[in-house]
């Protein structure tokens, strides 16, 4: 399935997230590890004695993130791969590496998802072992895993990560939108509409997690929903409900 919507991190914000990756912030707190996986992690908690991802200094990170920001993904992959070898307990590096692979359009679409998953999953192993990520990076890890599984037509796997994301970041319109995609792929059209309702509500009220630099407008989400491939059946079978939902939000004043 070719997805009609490609969402990456806002490029303008990529460089700014170097700070998120390496320093504490009043807006960017540590998040607890995800629930234990069924399989034992290969990472040891003793590798992260302070209980957080052991990341490269900003000066070492900057060239790799700069390449990512410039969409020079092959260069970013090489630099991030070197950093991952040098800092084996850096979950942050592996999230960035997964993104650099996933958004590299020179790679075959599904093959890029498979390769990215290896990096995301290694990051997730480190997190589960006690190497916690800053909140922004934890968000991008969860969403990266969901995006990759959606590329692979694996809605159940994507749902596992989006369910965690909804619990952690219920104020993210993006999380609800992609949860709607998963629900529609699973033929649960009522749940799909419910997540779209949440998406439109958050957009109309201009609510978002503080670490997300970009707020997408209500009209932007309408355009996306009207063309999203996973919603084709919804637009046919639930056309009246879908239209009423959009009309209800169009009638509301936009929050300042």
N, C-alpha and C positions, 0 to 999 in steps of 0.2 A: 504494500500500500504506500503510495507516495503521499506524504503529508502536505497539505496546502498551507500550513503555517509553520514557519521556522522561527523559533524564538531563541535568541542567544542573550548573553549578558549585554546590557547597554554598553557599546564600545566606549562612549565618552566616560563611563564610570570605571572602566577596567583598571586604568592606572591608579585611580584613587584607592582601589581595593588592596593595593600592596600594603597599606597601613592596616587594613582589616586583617590581612593574613598574618601580620607579625606583631601587632601591638594591641593592648587592651583599649577599650573605648567605653564611654558612658552609654553609648547607644548600641554597643555590640558586645553582648555578654557571652560568656561560655554557655554552651548548651550541653545537657547531659548526654551520655552515649545512648545510641538507639538500643532498644531491647535486644537481649542476647540472641544471636543467630543459632540455628539448630546445629550447624557445623562448628567445630572448634576453630577459633582464629589462630592463624600462624604467628600473629604478633604477640609480644609479651608486654604486659603492663609495666614491667621494669624498664622497658625501653623509653618510657615517658614518665620519669620520676616525678615531675611536677603536675602530671595529669593533663597535659595539653600537647598538641602537636608540636614537634621540635622542628621549627622552620628555619630556612636560610635567612640571614640578615637582609634588610631591604636593599642594600647595595648589590647583593648577589641576585636578588629576585628581579630587580628593575629591568635588566635587558630582556629577560624572558617575557615579562608582562608587557613591556613596550612592543615586542614583536607580536604578541597576541593582540594588543590594542590596534596595531597597524594591519591586522589580519594577515600577517606573514606567519601562517600557521605551521609550516614546515620548520621554520627557524625556531618558533616557540616550542615545538615538540622536541627538537634537539636540545635546546637549552634546559627545558624543564626535565627532560629525561636525564641529563647530566646532574641536575640538582637532586632528582629523586635517588640517584645512586649515591650521591654525596651525603644526603640527609635521608636515610632509609626510614626514619620515624616521622617524616613530614607528611601528614595526611593532606595538608593544604596544597603542597606541590602536586600531589596526585589528582586532586580535584581540578586544578588548572590544566594539568596534562590531559585529563579526560576531556575537558572542554576544547582544548586545542585540537584534539583528534576528531571529536564529534562534529565540529564546525568547519573542518577542512573539506571544502567542496571538491578538491582534487582526488579524494578517496571515494571508492564506491560507497553508496548510501548506507547499506546495511552493514557492510564490512567495517565502516567507520564506527558504527554503533557497537559492534562486537569488540573492536579494539578499545574503544572508550570505556566500555563496561569493565574491562580488566583493570583499568586505572581507578575507576570509581569504586570498584569492589575492594581493591587493595586499600583505598582510603577508608572505606567503611569498616574494613577489618581493624585498621588502626584505631578508629574511633571506638569501636566496640571493645577494644583492648584497653581503653582508658586514655588514648591520645586525642583529647577533645579538640574540636574546631571552634573558632569564633563563629558567632551566629550567622553572619553573612555566608561564610564558607559552608557551614552546615546546610544552609538553605540551598546553595548551588549544588552541593553534593546530592541532596535528595531529589532536586529537580533534574539534574543531569542523568541520574539513574532512570527517572521516569521517562524523560525524553528518549533515551536510548532504547528502552523497552518498547515504547510506542513505535519507534522506527522498525522494530523487529516484529510488529504485530503481536505483541505480548501484553494485552491489556491487564491480565491478572497480575503479572509481575509489576507493571507500572502502578497498578492500584495499591500494592503493598507500600510503595514509597510515597505515593500521594496521600494515602491515609495517614501516614506519619506526619506529612507536611501540613495537612489540614489541622491536625491536632496541635502542631507547634506554631503554625502561622495562619490562623483562621482569618486574619485580616488581609491576606494576599489574594487579590482578584485572579492573579495568574494561577495560583494553586487550584482554585475552584474551577477556572476555565478548563484546565487540563484534566481535572477530575470529571468534568462534564464530558470531555472527549472519551475518557475511559468508560464512563457509564453508558454512553451511546454505543460504543463498540460492543459492550456486553448486553445490549438490547434493553437496558433499564432506562427507558425514556423518562420516567417520572424523576428518577435520581438525576438524570442529565439536566432536566429543566430546573430542578432545585439548585444544582451547582451553578447554572447560568444565572438564576435569580440572585444568588450570592455574588457572582461576578459583577453583575450590573449594579447591584446595591452598593458594593464597595467602590466601584468606579464613580457612581453618582455622588456619593458622599466624600469622594477623594480620600479614601482611607487606604493606607498601605503600610507595610513594615518600614520602620525608620531607615533601615539600611538600604532600601531600594531607592535609587536616585530618580527613577523614571516612573511617572504616573500616566497610565494610558487612559484616554478619555472614554466616556460612555459610547460615543459615536464610533470610536476605534473598535471597541469590543463588538458593537452591532455589526460592523463591516466584516469582522473576522468570523463571527458566528453565522453570518449569511452565506459565507463561502467555504466554511470548514468542511472538509470531506466527510469527517465522522458524523456530522450533523445532517447529512443528506436525508436519511430515513426519518429523523426527527422532524425535519421541515415538511415532509410529506404526511406522516402519520399524526403528528401533533401540530399541524400548521396553525390552527386557530389559537391554541394555548401559547404557542411560540410568539405569534403576532401580538396577542394580548399582553404578554410579558414585556415585550419591547415597547408597546404603546404606553403601558403603565409608567415606565421609566422615562419615556420621552416627555410625558406630561409633567414630570417633577422639575422643579428649579434646580439648576446645577449649584452644588455647594461652592462657596467662595474658596 
